[in-house]
Amino acid sequence: MGILEFVTSIVAMVLGAVTVWILLLRKGKRSVRIEPDGKYNMGELSAMAESLTERIDILESILDAEVPDWREQNEHGQQ
């Protein structure tokens, strides 16, 4: 087996693994489906709520670092 065949086989395996990985990631990020009868998958809704909570916490920590008094400014604007 020559070096060219070896490199080609390694590249093919890596590309195949990356393709499968991308497909699995896309499958995991499906949106919540709204059923006609109003039923929701509570597991999906719970996971989305946890994800949104984490995002809000991250955004607030960024704001705290960049604009230390943003909370006070926001409270004054709402009153």
One Martini backbone bead per residue (centre of mass of N, CA, C, O) as a GRO file, in nm:
protein
   79
    1MET     BB    1   0.095   0.038   0.026
    2GLY     BB    2   0.073   0.351  -0.038
    3ILE     BB    3   0.071   0.675   0.060
    4LEU     BB    4  -0.171   0.769  -0.110
    5GLU     BB    5  -0.376   0.559  -0.014
    6PHE     BB    6  -0.358   0.625   0.285
    7VAL     BB    7  -0.443   0.923   0.274
    8THR     BB    8  -0.711   0.877   0.128
    9SER     BB    9  -0.840   0.699   0.349
   10ILE     BB   10  -0.824   0.903   0.580
   11VAL     BB   11  -0.988   1.129   0.448
   12ALA     BB   12  -1.246   0.963   0.406
   13MET     BB   13  -1.299   0.899   0.705
   14VAL     BB   14  -1.315   1.188   0.809
   15LEU     BB   15  -1.544   1.286   0.623
   16GLY     BB   16  -1.749   1.078   0.720
   17ALA     BB   17  -1.751   1.160   1.020
   18VAL     BB   18  -1.832   1.456   0.979
   19THR     BB   19  -2.100   1.402   0.840
   20VAL     BB   20  -2.234   1.247   1.069
   21TRP     BB   21  -2.202   1.466   1.284
   22ILE     BB   22  -2.372   1.683   1.142
   23LEU     BB   23  -2.633   1.520   1.121
   24LEU     BB   24  -2.670   1.483   1.429
   25LEU     BB   25  -2.684   1.782   1.503
   26ARG     BB   26  -2.931   1.854   1.328
   27LYS     BB   27  -3.124   1.649   1.460
   28GLY     BB   28  -3.098   1.782   1.758
   29LYS     BB   29  -3.215   2.083   1.632
   30ARG     BB   30  -3.500   2.063   1.646
   31SER     BB   31  -3.795   2.189   1.642
   32VAL     BB   32  -4.079   2.267   1.779
   33ARG     BB   33  -4.379   2.101   1.756
   34ILE     BB   34  -4.699   2.192   1.659
   35GLU     BB   35  -4.989   2.073   1.737
   36PRO     BB   36  -5.319   2.086   1.652
   37ASP     BB   37  -5.414   2.007   1.965
   38GLY     BB   38  -5.179   2.154   2.161
   39LYS     BB   39  -4.948   1.959   2.186
   40TYR     BB   40  -4.649   1.901   2.373
   41ASN     BB   41  -4.315   1.846   2.419
   42MET     BB   42  -4.187   1.869   2.731
   43GLY     BB   43  -3.889   1.803   2.685
   44GLU     BB   44  -3.833   2.019   2.469
   45LEU     BB   45  -3.928   2.264   2.630
   46SER     BB   46  -3.731   2.228   2.866
   47ALA     BB   47  -3.469   2.246   2.700
   48MET     BB   48  -3.524   2.530   2.589
   49ALA     BB   49  -3.541   2.675   2.862
   50GLU     BB   50  -3.253   2.607   2.953
   51SER     BB   51  -3.108   2.737   2.714
   52LEU     BB   52  -3.221   3.026   2.756
   53THR     BB   53  -3.112   3.064   3.042
   54GLU     BB   54  -2.814   3.040   2.968
   55ARG     BB   55  -2.809   3.278   2.768
   56ILE     BB   56  -2.893   3.497   2.966
   57ASP     BB   57  -2.658   3.459   3.163
   58ILE     BB   58  -2.438   3.526   2.958
   59LEU     BB   59  -2.538   3.809   2.878
   60GLU     BB   60  -2.525   3.927   3.165
   61SER     BB   61  -2.219   3.882   3.207
   62ILE     BB   62  -2.132   4.061   2.975
   63LEU     BB   63  -2.269   4.320   3.073
   64ASP     BB   64  -2.125   4.334   3.347
   65ALA     BB   65  -1.839   4.369   3.213
   66GLU     BB   66  -1.906   4.616   3.012
   67VAL     BB   67  -2.180   4.725   3.188
   68PRO     BB   68  -2.212   4.765   3.518
   69ASP     BB   69  -2.492   4.974   3.507
   70TRP     BB   70  -2.734   4.839   3.340
   71ARG     BB   71  -2.951   4.782   3.553
   72GLU     BB   72  -3.005   5.074   3.644
   73GLN     BB   73  -3.073   5.187   3.366
   74ASN     BB   74  -3.317   4.996   3.317
   75GLU     BB   75  -3.490   5.074   3.565
   76HIS     BB   76  -3.524   5.380   3.493
   77GLY     BB   77  -3.665   5.327   3.208
   78GLN     BB   78  -3.930   5.172   3.337
   79GLN     BB   79  -4.049   5.408   3.541
   0.00000   0.00000   0.00000
